[in-house]
Amino acid sequence: MNRRLLAITLLIPFSVLSAYAVFKLGYIGILDYHRHSPAGWQVFADLVIACLLCLAWLIPEAKQKGRNPWPFVLITLFLGSFGPLLYIITDKTK
């Protein structure tokens, strides 16, 4: 399976789940949910680390390919995994 197809396959159900969570809790409510226990802190920290690792790969790769990485960086900072997934989906090279 190529990376674009994998990203699309992940993005569709993730978008539905995210929309449902925002509908039920709101954007701030999703973040607030994690502040109530050490388990929530750990999950949130893990997600931040994963997103930072994605950005550590995405920024140099985008620059190497002549793409502007900053829209994807902003999407990642505000919407998490959507940034790297959209970067992969919009990549025209193989």
PDB file as gemmi writes it, atoms N, CA and C in Angstrom:
CRYST1    1.000    1.000    1.000  90.00  90.00  90.00 P 1                      
ATOM      1  N   MET A   1       0.861  -1.185   0.000  1.00  0.00           N  
ATOM      2  CA  MET A   1       0.000   0.000   0.000  1.00  0.00           C  
ATOM      3  C   MET A   1       0.900   1.240   0.000  1.00  0.00           C  
ATOM      4  N   ASN A   2       0.640   2.152  -0.923  1.00  0.00           N  
ATOM      5  CA  ASN A   2       1.475   3.351  -0.942  1.00  0.00           C  
ATOM      6  C   ASN A   2       1.060   4.308   0.174  1.00  0.00           C  
ATOM      7  N   ARG A   3       1.922   5.272   0.435  1.00  0.00           N  
ATOM      8  CA  ARG A   3       1.678   6.142   1.593  1.00  0.00           C  
ATOM      9  C   ARG A   3       0.481   7.059   1.407  1.00  0.00           C  
ATOM     10  N   ARG A   4       0.181   7.497   0.197  1.00  0.00           N  
ATOM     11  CA  ARG A   4      -0.988   8.353  -0.028  1.00  0.00           C  
ATOM     12  C   ARG A   4      -2.275   7.584   0.256  1.00  0.00           C  
ATOM     13  N   LEU A   5      -2.368   6.347  -0.229  1.00  0.00           N  
ATOM     14  CA  LEU A   5      -3.561   5.537   0.014  1.00  0.00           C  
ATOM     15  C   LEU A   5      -3.721   5.244   1.505  1.00  0.00           C  
ATOM     16  N   LEU A   6      -2.614   4.956   2.176  1.00  0.00           N  
ATOM     17  CA  LEU A   6      -2.667   4.726   3.626  1.00  0.00           C  
ATOM     18  C   LEU A   6      -3.146   5.977   4.356  1.00  0.00           C  
ATOM     19  N   ALA A   7      -2.630   7.144   3.970  1.00  0.00           N  
ATOM     20  CA  ALA A   7      -3.034   8.395   4.622  1.00  0.00           C  
ATOM     21  C   ALA A   7      -4.520   8.674   4.407  1.00  0.00           C  
ATOM     22  N   ILE A   8      -5.018   8.436   3.198  1.00  0.00           N  
ATOM     23  CA  ILE A   8      -6.448   8.633   2.929  1.00  0.00           C  
ATOM     24  C   ILE A   8      -7.279   7.650   3.745  1.00  0.00           C  
ATOM     25  N   THR A   9      -6.828   6.409   3.803  1.00  0.00           N  
ATOM     26  CA  THR A   9      -7.535   5.381   4.569  1.00  0.00           C  
ATOM     27  C   THR A   9      -7.608   5.738   6.052  1.00  0.00           C  
ATOM     28  N   LEU A  10      -6.576   6.359   6.582  1.00  0.00           N  
ATOM     29  CA  LEU A  10      -6.568   6.790   7.976  1.00  0.00           C  
ATOM     30  C   LEU A  10      -7.348   8.091   8.177  1.00  0.00           C  
ATOM     31  N   LEU A  11      -7.233   9.012   7.225  1.00  0.00           N  
ATOM     32  CA  LEU A  11      -7.849  10.332   7.378  1.00  0.00           C  
ATOM     33  C   LEU A  11      -9.371  10.271   7.423  1.00  0.00           C  
ATOM     34  N   ILE A  12      -9.977   9.424   6.638  1.00  0.00           N  
ATOM     35  CA  ILE A  12     -11.445   9.395   6.564  1.00  0.00           C  
ATOM     36  C   ILE A  12     -12.076   9.008   7.908  1.00  0.00           C  
ATOM     37  N   PRO A  13     -11.745   7.845   8.490  1.00  0.00           N  
ATOM     38  CA  PRO A  13     -12.377   7.534   9.787  1.00  0.00           C  
ATOM     39  C   PRO A  13     -11.911   8.466  10.912  1.00  0.00           C  
ATOM     40  N   PHE A  14     -10.653   8.929  10.838  1.00  0.00           N  
ATOM     41  CA  PHE A  14     -10.160   9.854  11.854  1.00  0.00           C  
ATOM     42  C   PHE A  14     -10.925  11.172  11.798  1.00  0.00           C  
ATOM     43  N   SER A  15     -11.253  11.631  10.615  1.00  0.00           N  
ATOM     44  CA  SER A  15     -12.047  12.862  10.463  1.00  0.00           C  
ATOM     45  C   SER A  15     -13.442  12.699  11.048  1.00  0.00           C  
ATOM     46  N   VAL A  16     -14.045  11.560  10.797  1.00  0.00           N  
ATOM     47  CA  VAL A  16     -15.384  11.295  11.340  1.00  0.00           C  
ATOM     48  C   VAL A  16     -15.329  11.258  12.870  1.00  0.00           C  
ATOM     49  N   LEU A  17     -14.353  10.552  13.418  1.00  0.00           N  
ATOM     50  CA  LEU A  17     -14.203  10.477  14.874  1.00  0.00           C  
ATOM     51  C   LEU A  17     -13.932  11.851  15.469  1.00  0.00           C  
ATOM     52  N   SER A  18     -13.056  12.617  14.835  1.00  0.00           N  
ATOM     53  CA  SER A  18     -12.738  13.955  15.331  1.00  0.00           C  
ATOM     54  C   SER A  18     -13.950  14.874  15.285  1.00  0.00           C  
ATOM     55  N   ALA A  19     -14.712  14.818  14.199  1.00  0.00           N  
ATOM     56  CA  ALA A  19     -15.913  15.648  14.088  1.00  0.00           C  
ATOM     57  C   ALA A  19     -16.919  15.287  15.178  1.00  0.00           C  
ATOM     58  N   TYR A  20     -17.063  14.002  15.439  1.00  0.00           N  
ATOM     59  CA  TYR A  20     -17.974  13.553  16.498  1.00  0.00           C  
ATOM     60  C   TYR A  20     -17.510  14.065  17.862  1.00  0.00           C  
ATOM     61  N   ALA A  21     -16.209  13.960  18.135  1.00  0.00           N  
ATOM     62  CA  ALA A  21     -15.669  14.410  19.422  1.00  0.00           C  
ATOM     63  C   ALA A  21     -15.843  15.918  19.590  1.00  0.00           C  
ATOM     64  N   VAL A  22     -15.579  16.679  18.543  1.00  0.00           N  
ATOM     65  CA  VAL A  22     -15.754  18.137  18.622  1.00  0.00           C  
ATOM     66  C   VAL A  22     -17.230  18.482  18.799  1.00  0.00           C  
ATOM     67  N   PHE A  23     -18.103  17.755  18.111  1.00  0.00           N  
ATOM     68  CA  PHE A  23     -19.542  17.984  18.253  1.00  0.00           C  
ATOM     69  C   PHE A  23     -19.992  17.733  19.694  1.00  0.00           C  
ATOM     70  N   LYS A  24     -19.496  16.660  20.304  1.00  0.00           N  
ATOM     71  CA  LYS A  24     -19.913  16.302  21.669  1.00  0.00           C  
ATOM     72  C   LYS A  24     -19.242  17.155  22.740  1.00  0.00           C  
ATOM     73  N   LEU A  25     -17.959  17.484  22.577  1.00  0.00           N  
ATOM     74  CA  LEU A  25     -17.194  18.133  23.644  1.00  0.00           C  
ATOM     75  C   LEU A  25     -16.711  19.541  23.308  1.00  0.00           C  
ATOM     76  N   GLY A  26     -16.628  19.866  22.021  1.00  0.00           N  
ATOM     77  CA  GLY A  26     -16.004  21.126  21.603  1.00  0.00           C  
ATOM     78  C   GLY A  26     -14.495  20.946  21.544  1.00  0.00           C  
ATOM     79  N   TYR A  27     -13.852  21.860  20.814  1.00  0.00           N  
ATOM     80  CA  TYR A  27     -12.394  21.776  20.641  1.00  0.00           C  
ATOM     81  C   TYR A  27     -11.681  21.855  21.988  1.00  0.00           C  
ATOM     82  N   ILE A  28     -12.063  22.802  22.821  1.00  0.00           N  
ATOM     83  CA  ILE A  28     -11.432  22.958  24.140  1.00  0.00           C  
ATOM     84  C   ILE A  28     -11.769  21.767  25.031  1.00  0.00           C  
ATOM     85  N   GLY A  29     -12.962  21.232  24.888  1.00  0.00           N  
ATOM     86  CA  GLY A  29     -13.366  20.075  25.691  1.00  0.00           C  
ATOM     87  C   GLY A  29     -12.494  18.860  25.454  1.00  0.00           C  
ATOM     88  N   ILE A  30     -12.040  18.688  24.225  1.00  0.00           N  
ATOM     89  CA  ILE A  30     -11.149  17.559  23.927  1.00  0.00           C  
ATOM     90  C   ILE A  30      -9.838  17.734  24.683  1.00  0.00           C  
ATOM     91  N   LEU A  31      -9.291  18.936  24.680  1.00  0.00           N  
ATOM     92  CA  LEU A  31      -8.051  19.188  25.418  1.00  0.00           C  
ATOM     93  C   LEU A  31      -8.277  19.085  26.922  1.00  0.00           C  
ATOM     94  N   ASP A  32      -9.396  19.625  27.397  1.00  0.00           N  
ATOM     95  CA  ASP A  32      -9.703  19.640  28.820  1.00  0.00           C  
ATOM     96  C   ASP A  32      -9.841  18.228  29.393  1.00  0.00           C  
ATOM     97  N   TYR A  33     -10.327  17.320  28.595  1.00  0.00           N  
ATOM     98  CA  TYR A  33     -10.539  15.944  29.035  1.00  0.00           C  
ATOM     99  C   TYR A  33      -9.253  15.326  29.583  1.00  0.00           C  
ATOM    100  N   HIS A  34      -8.120  15.701  29.028  1.00  0.00           N  
ATOM    101  CA  HIS A  34      -6.844  15.079  29.402  1.00  0.00           C  
ATOM    102  C   HIS A  34      -6.200  15.670  30.650  1.00  0.00           C  
ATOM    103  N   ARG A  35      -6.717  16.742  31.185  1.00  0.00           N  
ATOM    104  CA  ARG A  35      -6.038  17.390  32.310  1.00  0.00           C  
ATOM    105  C   ARG A  35      -6.435  16.842  33.679  1.00  0.00           C  
ATOM    106  N   HIS A  36      -7.362  15.911  33.724  1.00  0.00           N  
ATOM    107  CA  HIS A  36      -7.920  15.472  34.995  1.00  0.00           C  
ATOM    108  C   HIS A  36      -7.206  14.298  35.659  1.00  0.00           C  
ATOM    109  N   SER A  37      -6.263  13.672  34.974  1.00  0.00           N  
ATOM    110  CA  SER A  37      -5.566  12.542  35.602  1.00  0.00           C  
ATOM    111  C   SER A  37      -4.177  12.372  34.989  1.00  0.00           C  
ATOM    112  N   PRO A  38      -3.284  11.721  35.721  1.00  0.00           N  
ATOM    113  CA  PRO A  38      -1.958  11.449  35.158  1.00  0.00           C  
ATOM    114  C   PRO A  38      -2.035  10.609  33.875  1.00  0.00           C  
ATOM    115  N   ALA A  39      -3.023   9.742  33.764  1.00  0.00           N  
ATOM    116  CA  ALA A  39      -3.180   8.954  32.536  1.00  0.00           C  
ATOM    117  C   ALA A  39      -3.493   9.879  31.366  1.00  0.00           C  
ATOM    118  N   GLY A  40      -4.333  10.851  31.569  1.00  0.00           N  
ATOM    119  CA  GLY A  40      -4.650  11.823  30.524  1.00  0.00           C  
ATOM    120  C   GLY A  40      -3.442  12.659  30.156  1.00  0.00           C  
ATOM    121  N   TRP A  41      -2.648  13.047  31.150  1.00  0.00           N  
ATOM    122  CA  TRP A  41      -1.425  13.822  30.894  1.00  0.00           C  
ATOM    123  C   TRP A  41      -0.483  13.012  30.016  1.00  0.00           C  
ATOM    124  N   GLN A  42      -0.366  11.703  30.337  1.00  0.00           N  
ATOM    125  CA  GLN A  42       0.536  10.831  29.590  1.00  0.00           C  
ATOM    126  C   GLN A  42       0.082  10.713  28.140  1.00  0.00           C  
ATOM    127  N   VAL A  43      -1.208  10.510  27.915  1.00  0.00           N  
ATOM    128  CA  VAL A  43      -1.730  10.398  26.551  1.00  0.00           C  
ATOM    129  C   VAL A  43      -1.482  11.701  25.788  1.00  0.00           C  
ATOM    130  N   PHE A  44      -1.757  12.825  26.415  1.00  0.00           N  
ATOM    131  CA  PHE A  44      -1.550  14.117  25.767  1.00  0.00           C  
ATOM    132  C   PHE A  44      -0.071  14.334  25.449  1.00  0.00           C  
ATOM    133  N   ALA A  45       0.813  14.019  26.402  1.00  0.00           N  
ATOM    134  CA  ALA A  45       2.257  14.167  26.170  1.00  0.00           C  
ATOM    135  C   ALA A  45       2.718  13.262  25.027  1.00  0.00           C  
ATOM    136  N   ASP A  46       2.194  12.050  24.971  1.00  0.00           N  
ATOM    137  CA  ASP A  46       2.534  11.117  23.910  1.00  0.00           C  
ATOM    138  C   ASP A  46       2.111  11.674  22.544  1.00  0.00           C  
ATOM    139  N   LEU A  47       0.932  12.252  22.472  1.00  0.00           N  
ATOM    140  CA  LEU A  47       0.450  12.832  21.216  1.00  0.00           C  
ATOM    141  C   LEU A  47       1.301  14.034  20.794  1.00  0.00           C  
ATOM    142  N   VAL A  48       1.689  14.854  21.747  1.00  0.00           N  
ATOM    143  CA  VAL A  48       2.550  16.002  21.434  1.00  0.00           C  
ATOM    144  C   VAL A  48       3.894  15.523  20.900  1.00  0.00           C  
ATOM    145  N   ILE A  49       4.479  14.522  21.552  1.00  0.00           N  
ATOM    146  CA  ILE A  49       5.762  13.978  21.108  1.00  0.00           C  
ATOM    147  C   ILE A  49       5.637  13.399  19.704  1.00  0.00           C  
ATOM    148  N   ALA A  50       4.576  12.636  19.449  1.00  0.00           N  
ATOM    149  CA  ALA A  50       4.374  12.041  18.126  1.00  0.00           C  
ATOM    150  C   ALA A  50       4.244  13.119  17.049  1.00  0.00           C  
ATOM    151  N   CYS A  51       3.503  14.170  17.346  1.00  0.00           N  
ATOM    152  CA  CYS A  51       3.345  15.261  16.372  1.00  0.00           C  
ATOM    153  C   CYS A  51       4.662  15.995  16.136  1.00  0.00           C  
ATOM    154  N   LEU A  52       5.450  16.205  17.190  1.00  0.00           N  
ATOM    155  CA  LEU A  52       6.754  16.855  17.026  1.00  0.00           C  
ATOM    156  C   LEU A  52       7.700  15.998  16.197  1.00  0.00           C  
ATOM    157  N   LEU A  53       7.651  14.684  16.389  1.00  0.00           N  
ATOM    158  CA  LEU A  53       8.471  13.788  15.569  1.00  0.00           C  
ATOM    159  C   LEU A  53       8.034  13.846  14.109  1.00  0.00           C  
ATOM    160  N   CYS A  54       6.739  13.902  13.877  1.00  0.00           N  
ATOM    161  CA  CYS A  54       6.242  14.048  12.500  1.00  0.00           C  
ATOM    162  C   CYS A  54       6.746  15.345  11.884  1.00  0.00           C  
ATOM    163  N   LEU A  55       6.718  16.426  12.644  1.00  0.00           N  
ATOM    164  CA  LEU A  55       7.197  17.710  12.119  1.00  0.00           C  
ATOM    165  C   LEU A  55       8.702  17.683  11.862  1.00  0.00           C  
ATOM    166  N   ALA A  56       9.445  16.945  12.693  1.00  0.00           N  
ATOM    167  CA  ALA A  56      10.891  16.827  12.491  1.00  0.00           C  
ATOM    168  C   ALA A  56      11.195  16.129  11.168  1.00  0.00           C  
ATOM    169  N   TRP A  57      10.294  15.274  10.708  1.00  0.00           N  
ATOM    170  CA  TRP A  57      10.433  14.627   9.398  1.00  0.00           C  
ATOM    171  C   TRP A  57       9.850  15.509   8.294  1.00  0.00           C  
ATOM    172  N   LEU A  58       8.667  16.084   8.552  1.00  0.00           N  
ATOM    173  CA  LEU A  58       7.919  16.804   7.530  1.00  0.00           C  
ATOM    174  C   LEU A  58       8.644  18.059   7.043  1.00  0.00           C  
ATOM    175  N   ILE A  59       9.154  18.858   7.947  1.00  0.00           N  
ATOM    176  CA  ILE A  59       9.764  20.145   7.561  1.00  0.00           C  
ATOM    177  C   ILE A  59      10.953  19.953   6.623  1.00  0.00           C  
ATOM    178  N   PRO A  60      11.958  19.120   6.979  1.00  0.00           N  
ATOM    179  CA  PRO A  60      13.079  18.967   6.047  1.00  0.00           C  
ATOM    180  C   PRO A  60      12.665  18.312   4.720  1.00  0.00           C  
ATOM    181  N   GLU A  61      11.741  17.345   4.775  1.00  0.00           N  
ATOM    182  CA  GLU A  61      11.312  16.693   3.539  1.00  0.00           C  
ATOM    183  C   GLU A  61      10.604  17.692   2.623  1.00  0.00           C  
ATOM    184  N   ALA A  62       9.721  18.502   3.197  1.00  0.00           N  
ATOM    185  CA  ALA A  62       8.999  19.492   2.391  1.00  0.00           C  
ATOM    186  C   ALA A  62       9.982  20.478   1.762  1.00  0.00           C  
ATOM    187  N   LYS A  63      10.950  20.954   2.526  1.00  0.00           N  
ATOM    188  CA  LYS A  63      11.943  21.891   1.986  1.00  0.00           C  
ATOM    189  C   LYS A  63      12.763  21.242   0.873  1.00  0.00           C  
ATOM    190  N   GLN A  64      13.128  19.972   1.063  1.00  0.00           N  
ATOM    191  CA  GLN A  64      13.898  19.251   0.058  1.00  0.00           C  
ATOM    192  C   GLN A  64      13.103  19.123  -1.244  1.00  0.00           C  
ATOM    193  N   LYS A  65      11.793  18.969  -1.131  1.00  0.00           N  
ATOM    194  CA  LYS A  65      10.932  18.821  -2.306  1.00  0.00           C  
ATOM    195  C   LYS A  65      10.455  20.165  -2.856  1.00  0.00           C  
ATOM    196  N   GLY A  66      10.874  21.257  -2.226  1.00  0.00           N  
ATOM    197  CA  GLY A  66      10.464  22.578  -2.690  1.00  0.00           C  
ATOM    198  C   GLY A  66       9.035  22.946  -2.301  1.00  0.00           C  
ATOM    199  N   ARG A  67       8.528  22.323  -1.274  1.00  0.00           N  
ATOM    200  CA  ARG A  67       7.173  22.608  -0.794  1.00  0.00           C  
ATOM    201  C   ARG A  67       7.253  23.501   0.444  1.00  0.00           C  
ATOM    202  N   ASN A  68       6.237  24.289   0.662  1.00  0.00           N  
ATOM    203  CA  ASN A  68       6.164  25.134   1.849  1.00  0.00           C  
ATOM    204  C   ASN A  68       5.624  24.296   3.016  1.00  0.00           C  
ATOM    205  N   PRO A  69       6.428  24.042   4.048  1.00  0.00           N  
ATOM    206  CA  PRO A  69       5.970  23.192   5.146  1.00  0.00           C  
ATOM    207  C   PRO A  69       5.050  23.898   6.142  1.00  0.00           C  
ATOM    208  N   TRP A  70       5.035  25.235   6.155  1.00  0.00           N  
ATOM    209  CA  TRP A  70       4.390  25.967   7.248  1.00  0.00           C  
ATOM    210  C   TRP A  70       2.875  25.807   7.334  1.00  0.00           C  
ATOM    211  N   PRO A  71       2.140  25.663   6.246  1.00  0.00           N  
ATOM    212  CA  PRO A  71       0.712  25.377   6.420  1.00  0.00           C  
ATOM    213  C   PRO A  71       0.482  24.057   7.166  1.00  0.00           C  
ATOM    214  N   PHE A  72       1.314  23.061   6.864  1.00  0.00           N  
ATOM    215  CA  PHE A  72       1.174  21.759   7.507  1.00  0.00           C  
ATOM    216  C   PHE A  72       1.635  21.806   8.965  1.00  0.00           C  
ATOM    217  N   VAL A  73       2.633  22.640   9.251  1.00  0.00           N  
ATOM    218  CA  VAL A  73       3.075  22.838  10.640  1.00  0.00           C  
ATOM    219  C   VAL A  73       1.936  23.449  11.452  1.00  0.00           C  
ATOM    220  N   LEU A  74       1.302  24.494  10.922  1.00  0.00           N  
ATOM    221  CA  LEU A  74       0.187  25.134  11.636  1.00  0.00           C  
ATOM    222  C   LEU A  74      -0.981  24.178  11.831  1.00  0.00           C  
ATOM    223  N   ILE A  75      -1.309  23.410  10.787  1.00  0.00           N  
ATOM    224  CA  ILE A  75      -2.391  22.429  10.923  1.00  0.00           C  
ATOM    225  C   ILE A  75      -2.045  21.420  12.013  1.00  0.00           C  
ATOM    226  N   THR A  76      -0.791  20.964  12.036  1.00  0.00           N  
ATOM    227  CA  THR A  76      -0.370  19.993  13.048  1.00  0.00           C  
ATOM    228  C   THR A  76      -0.450  20.585  14.455  1.00  0.00           C  
ATOM    229  N   LEU A  77      -0.029  21.834  14.609  1.00  0.00           N  
ATOM    230  CA  LEU A  77      -0.055  22.454  15.938  1.00  0.00           C  
ATOM    231  C   LEU A  77      -1.477  22.630  16.464  1.00  0.00           C  
ATOM    232  N   PHE A  78      -2.433  22.890  15.575  1.00  0.00           N  
ATOM    233  CA  PHE A  78      -3.803  23.130  16.014  1.00  0.00           C  
ATOM    234  C   PHE A  78      -4.714  21.913  15.876  1.00  0.00           C  
ATOM    235  N   LEU A  79      -4.392  21.002  14.941  1.00  0.00           N  
ATOM    236  CA  LEU A  79      -5.296  19.879  14.683  1.00  0.00           C  
ATOM    237  C   LEU A  79      -4.609  18.519  14.724  1.00  0.00           C  
ATOM    238  N   GLY A  80      -3.359  18.484  15.192  1.00  0.00           N  
ATOM    239  CA  GLY A  80      -2.674  17.208  15.375  1.00  0.00           C  
ATOM    240  C   GLY A  80      -2.375  16.479  14.078  1.00  0.00           C  
ATOM    241  N   SER A  81      -2.752  15.230  14.013  1.00  0.00           N  
ATOM    242  CA  SER A  81      -2.401  14.337  12.911  1.00  0.00           C  
ATOM    243  C   SER A  81      -2.921  14.772  11.553  1.00  0.00           C  
ATOM    244  N   PHE A  82      -3.867  15.690  11.528  1.00  0.00           N  
ATOM    245  CA  PHE A  82      -4.375  16.156  10.243  1.00  0.00           C  
ATOM    246  C   PHE A  82      -3.257  16.773   9.396  1.00  0.00           C  
ATOM    247  N   GLY A  83      -2.305  17.457  10.015  1.00  0.00           N  
ATOM    248  CA  GLY A  83      -1.222  18.096   9.274  1.00  0.00           C  
ATOM    249  C   GLY A  83      -0.378  17.106   8.489  1.00  0.00           C  
ATOM    250  N   PRO A  84       0.232  16.110   9.159  1.00  0.00           N  
ATOM    251  CA  PRO A  84       1.033  15.140   8.415  1.00  0.00           C  
ATOM    252  C   PRO A  84       0.209  14.326   7.408  1.00  0.00           C  
ATOM    253  N   LEU A  85      -1.015  13.972   7.777  1.00  0.00           N  
ATOM    254  CA  LEU A  85      -1.848  13.210   6.842  1.00  0.00           C  
ATOM    255  C   LEU A  85      -2.142  14.023   5.573  1.00  0.00           C  
ATOM    256  N   LEU A  86      -2.477  15.294   5.735  1.00  0.00           N  
ATOM    257  CA  LEU A  86      -2.744  16.136   4.570  1.00  0.00           C  
ATOM    258  C   LEU A  86      -1.477  16.373   3.754  1.00  0.00           C  
ATOM    259  N   TYR A  87      -0.341  16.496   4.422  1.00  0.00           N  
ATOM    260  CA  TYR A  87       0.930  16.638   3.712  1.00  0.00           C  
ATOM    261  C   TYR A  87       1.165  15.431   2.804  1.00  0.00           C  
ATOM    262  N   ILE A  88       0.981  14.247   3.341  1.00  0.00           N  
ATOM    263  CA  ILE A  88       1.200  13.023   2.573  1.00  0.00           C  
ATOM    264  C   ILE A  88       0.211  12.930   1.413  1.00  0.00           C  
ATOM    265  N   ILE A  89      -1.054  13.237   1.672  1.00  0.00           N  
ATOM    266  CA  ILE A  89      -2.068  13.141   0.632  1.00  0.00           C  
ATOM    267  C   ILE A  89      -1.800  14.120  -0.503  1.00  0.00           C  
ATOM    268  N   THR A  90      -1.297  15.294  -0.186  1.00  0.00           N  
ATOM    269  CA  THR A  90      -1.076  16.317  -1.223  1.00  0.00           C  
ATOM    270  C   THR A  90       0.303  16.212  -1.874  1.00  0.00           C  
ATOM    271  N   ASP A  91       1.115  15.264  -1.466  1.00  0.00           N  
ATOM    272  CA  ASP A  91       2.438  15.089  -2.050  1.00  0.00           C  
ATOM    273  C   ASP A  91       2.302  14.495  -3.460  1.00  0.00           C  
ATOM    274  N   LYS A  92       2.820  15.198  -4.439  1.00  0.00           N  
ATOM    275  CA  LYS A  92       2.703  14.775  -5.837  1.00  0.00           C  
ATOM    276  C   LYS A  92       3.838  13.850  -6.277  1.00  0.00           C  
ATOM    277  N   THR A  93       4.891  13.745  -5.465  1.00  0.00           N  
ATOM    278  CA  THR A  93       6.025  12.880  -5.830  1.00  0.00           C  
ATOM    279  C   THR A  93       5.797  11.479  -5.285  1.00  0.00           C  
ATOM    280  N   LYS A  94       6.540  10.550  -5.812  1.00  0.00           N  
ATOM    281  CA  LYS A  94       6.399   9.159  -5.329  1.00  0.00           C  
ATOM    282  C   LYS A  94       7.536   8.798  -4.428  1.00  0.00           C  
TER     283      LYS A  94                                                      
END                                                                             
